[in-house]
Amino acid sequence: MNSGDNKVRNIYYMLCYVFRGENLLNFDEGKYSTEKYENIYDFYTLLLCIMLDRVIKKGTYKTYIQNTDEINKVKGKIEFSQSISNLSIKRCKPICTYDEFSNNNLINQIIVTTINKLLRNEKLGKKYKPRLNRYRAFYNDVDIIDVKTIKWNTIKYDRNNKAYSFIVYLCKMILDEVVISEKDGKSPFKEFKDDQALEDLFERFLRVFIRKNYPQFIVKSANLDYNEFEKYLFVPTMKTDISILDDKNRRVFVIDAKFKDHILNDARGNYFTGRDDKVYKREDIFQINTYVENYKKITKTSKGEQYEEVYGCLLYAQTPDNPFEDSPYMSLNDNIIAVKTVDMTSNWNEIETKIKSIVDDFVNGTIKKEA
């Protein structure tokens, strides 16, 4: 598989880790290894097709929907006041409220709305439209809804619809991208771009992956208090992406996940000058340094003791147009931090090995500042 195919597979794997654990980690190499895509719409459409292939085999998701209609036979509860006011009783067609087992629920509405948006997008490759139309046929009785009315946080999942959680997440990514494109007249997506949705997915994947492979530690996204600043209304929340807490040995490893199209900036003669006149992004370095600094000062273990060892790591998803070699651990204001990368276009086993090697340095106590 080339790097483009790997991206499809690896983002699919990340979605699986976040939403399904290991239950869906079998990627059909033979079926999808030859897939090609020209832009973000082809890319997301392929991912959506892979996911819909799996769930539709079991049938579309149905729920009981409450309807109130004028019908020929009594069904459910008769709405007498409405029936009388509408003269429905005289026509022997009472207005009834009843439950109907239907496809027309919010999850399917999100799916069909996403398919409809993709089909109407001129940038979508022609070879994907017949495939989307086949999926669209499964949802002929489902309403297309206004994207602005979707309340994503209200969607509830149970054992009957859990498989749709990662499909809905992907639909949100697609709809957000399409709305931006329609508003601006162009898509800001690049091969790998500074995309909040992909960065959020990368962060969530890392947290789940580390939690699964290192059950001896507490792995979470932690809020850090500002102390004297917390009373001010407009001070933003300081929240780590991943905190790996070793309460027993009073150690913590803070990882800040980044998914950007560029890791380095032009040097301009200052700040951490690197090779080829490039430097780390100043705001990213300062952010991880601030996390480490605050863990040292104000964060305590579950026993009420201060953490004695705090380390930080900026972890970037590697980009093909901005190759970069990992940095050693270095000291910034006595805080030990490093900049590492993981190539999300490489083999999945290589990705797992790279992440584990970064965390293992902390686990084994081998993080050392370079002399």
Secondary structure, DSSP 8 states (H G I E B T S, - for coil): --HHHHHHHHHHHHHHHHHHTTTT----HHHHTT---SSHHHHHHHHHHHHHHHHHTT----EEEEEEEE-SS--SEE-HHHHHHTTTTTTT--EEEEEEEES-SHHHHHHHHHHHHHHH-TTS-GGGHHHHHHHHGGGTTS----GGG--GGG----TTTGGGHHHHHHHHHHHHHHHHHHHHSS----SS---HHHHHHHHHHHHHHHHHH-TTSEEE--EE--GGGTTSTT---EE-SEEEEETTTTEEEEEEEE--S-SEEE-TT-SSB-GGGEEE-HHHHHHHHHHHHHHHHH-B-TTS-B-SEEEEEEEEE--TTS-------EEETTEEEEEEEE-TTS-HHHHHHHHHHHHHHHHTT------
